[in-house]
Amino acid sequence: MKEMLNLEKLDLEGLMRRAIALAASAREKGNHPFGALLCDLEGNIVLEAENSVGELGDVTCHAEHNLMSAAARAFGEEERANYVMVTSTEPCAMCAGATFWTGIRAVVFGLSEKGLIDICVSGDNPHPPLLNVPCEKVFESAPHHPTVVIGPVLEDEARVPHLGFWT
């Protein structure tokens, strides 16, 4: 089994604030409010991505999925194994799967899936189309390829880009 990554040098709050800024930027462009970045173990950002569902008309263009696609094209397997994904909101099952297949073994998220569901559920929308599967459940399905999951981090700040969007 591969040794777990050492995340001690990361400024998780600073990186999370950047991911949240990417989520706000996505919303300003008419996309869903999600942002994600990839950094090395020193905290240097190597890639950033926003959700582009609205502008591309492709429901799979989540920020994390976009980031993983870009990472798979830009970096080799060994490089990717030493990167960390920081995302404004907990990855959905699709994005967690993409993260696993890309070989990223550390994820830091802001707003939890439960927190997102709480925002999205309303009287007009009692059953929003969300997969209620925490990302850890996806990663736990591959115990010989462990993925570190940290979150929620700055959940109240990560909630802000979503407020008023889903109504």
C-alpha positions as CSV (number, residue, x, y, z in Angstrom):
1,M,0.0,0.0,0.0
2,K,1.3,3.5,-0.9
3,E,2.4,5.7,1.9
4,M,-0.1,8.5,2.8
5,L,0.7,12.0,1.7
6,N,2.1,14.6,4.2
7,L,-0.1,17.6,4.0
8,E,1.4,19.5,7.0
9,K,3.0,22.3,4.8
10,L,-0.3,23.3,3.2
11,D,-2.1,26.5,4.0
12,L,-5.5,24.8,3.8
13,E,-7.5,28.0,4.6
14,G,-5.6,30.1,2.0
15,L,-6.0,27.3,-0.7
16,M,-9.7,26.9,0.2
17,R,-10.3,30.7,-0.1
18,R,-8.9,30.4,-3.6
19,A,-11.2,27.5,-4.5
20,I,-14.1,29.5,-3.1
21,A,-13.1,32.5,-5.3
22,L,-13.1,30.2,-8.3
23,A,-16.7,29.1,-7.3
24,A,-17.8,32.7,-7.2
25,S,-16.2,33.3,-10.6
26,A,-18.0,30.4,-12.1
27,R,-21.3,31.7,-10.8
28,E,-20.5,35.2,-12.2
29,K,-20.2,33.5,-15.6
30,G,-23.6,31.8,-15.3
31,N,-22.2,28.4,-14.2
32,H,-22.9,26.5,-11.1
33,P,-20.9,27.9,-8.1
34,F,-18.1,25.3,-7.8
35,G,-14.3,25.8,-8.1
36,A,-11.3,23.5,-7.6
37,L,-7.6,23.6,-7.7
38,L,-4.7,21.3,-7.7
39,C,-1.6,22.0,-5.6
40,D,1.7,20.3,-4.8
41,L,2.7,19.3,-1.3
42,E,4.3,22.7,-0.8
43,G,1.0,24.5,-1.6
44,N,2.0,25.7,-5.0
45,I,-1.1,25.8,-7.3
46,V,-0.5,23.9,-10.5
47,L,-4.0,24.0,-12.0
48,E,-7.3,25.6,-11.4
49,A,-10.8,24.9,-12.8
50,E,-14.3,26.2,-12.5
51,N,-17.7,24.6,-13.2
52,S,-18.6,25.2,-16.8
53,V,-22.0,23.4,-17.0
54,G,-23.9,26.5,-18.0
55,E,-21.5,27.8,-20.7
56,L,-20.8,24.5,-22.3
57,G,-24.3,22.9,-21.8
58,D,-22.6,19.7,-20.5
59,V,-23.9,18.5,-17.2
60,T,-20.6,16.6,-16.5
61,C,-18.5,19.8,-16.6
62,H,-18.2,20.0,-12.8
63,A,-15.2,22.0,-11.5
64,E,-13.5,18.8,-10.1
65,H,-14.2,16.8,-13.3
66,N,-12.7,19.6,-15.4
67,L,-9.7,19.8,-13.1
68,M,-9.1,16.0,-13.2
69,S,-9.4,16.0,-17.1
70,A,-6.8,18.8,-17.3
71,A,-4.5,17.1,-14.8
72,A,-4.6,13.8,-16.7
73,R,-3.5,15.6,-19.8
74,A,-0.9,17.8,-18.2
75,F,0.9,15.5,-15.7
76,G,2.2,12.0,-15.5
77,E,0.9,9.4,-13.1
78,E,3.7,9.9,-10.6
79,E,3.3,13.6,-10.5
80,R,-0.5,13.4,-10.0
81,A,0.1,11.0,-7.1
82,N,1.8,13.9,-5.2
83,Y,-0.9,16.5,-5.8
84,V,-3.8,17.6,-3.7
85,M,-7.2,18.7,-4.9
86,V,-8.8,21.5,-3.0
87,T,-12.4,22.1,-3.9
88,S,-15.0,24.6,-2.7
89,T,-17.6,21.8,-2.2
90,E,-17.4,18.1,-1.5
91,P,-16.9,16.2,-4.7
92,C,-20.0,14.3,-6.0
93,A,-19.7,10.6,-6.7
94,M,-18.9,11.3,-10.4
95,C,-16.1,13.7,-9.5
96,A,-14.8,11.5,-6.7
97,G,-14.6,8.7,-9.3
98,A,-12.7,11.0,-11.7
99,T,-10.3,11.9,-8.9
100,F,-9.7,8.2,-8.1
101,W,-9.0,7.3,-11.7
102,T,-6.7,10.3,-12.2
103,G,-4.6,9.1,-9.2
104,I,-5.1,12.1,-6.9
105,R,-5.0,10.7,-3.4
106,A,-5.7,13.7,-1.3
107,V,-8.9,15.9,-1.3
108,V,-9.7,18.9,0.8
109,F,-13.3,20.3,0.5
110,G,-15.1,23.3,1.9
111,L,-18.9,22.9,1.9
112,S,-20.0,19.4,2.8
113,E,-22.4,17.4,0.6
114,K,-25.0,17.7,3.5
115,G,-24.5,21.4,3.6
116,L,-25.1,21.7,-0.2
117,I,-28.3,19.5,0.1
118,D,-29.5,21.8,3.0
119,I,-29.1,24.8,0.7
120,C,-30.7,23.1,-2.3
121,V,-33.8,21.7,-0.6
122,S,-36.8,24.1,-0.6
123,G,-40.5,24.0,-0.7
124,D,-40.4,24.4,-4.4
125,N,-37.6,21.8,-4.7
126,P,-38.0,19.2,-2.0
127,H,-36.0,16.5,-3.9
128,P,-33.1,18.2,-5.8
129,P,-31.2,16.0,-8.2
130,L,-28.2,15.4,-6.0
131,L,-26.3,12.1,-5.4
132,N,-26.3,11.7,-1.7
133,V,-23.0,9.8,-1.5
134,P,-20.2,11.4,0.5
135,C,-16.9,11.3,-1.4
136,E,-15.3,9.2,1.3
137,K,-17.7,6.4,0.5
138,V,-16.5,6.4,-3.1
139,F,-12.8,6.4,-2.0
140,E,-13.4,3.7,0.6
141,S,-14.5,1.3,-2.2
142,A,-10.8,1.1,-3.2
143,P,-9.0,0.3,0.2
144,H,-5.7,-0.6,-1.5
145,H,-5.5,2.9,-3.0
146,P,-6.3,5.1,0.0
147,T,-7.4,8.7,-0.5
148,V,-7.0,11.3,2.3
149,V,-10.2,13.4,2.7
150,I,-10.2,16.6,4.8
151,G,-13.3,18.6,5.3
152,P,-15.3,20.6,5.7
153,V,-12.8,23.5,5.8
154,L,-14.2,27.0,6.0
155,E,-17.7,25.6,5.4
156,D,-19.5,28.9,6.2
157,E,-17.3,30.8,3.6
158,A,-17.7,28.0,1.1
159,R,-21.5,28.2,1.5
160,V,-21.6,31.9,0.3
161,P,-21.3,31.3,-3.5
162,H,-24.3,29.0,-3.3
163,L,-26.7,31.3,-1.4
164,G,-29.6,32.3,-3.6
165,F,-28.3,30.3,-6.6
166,W,-30.4,27.2,-6.3
167,T,-33.8,28.8,-5.8
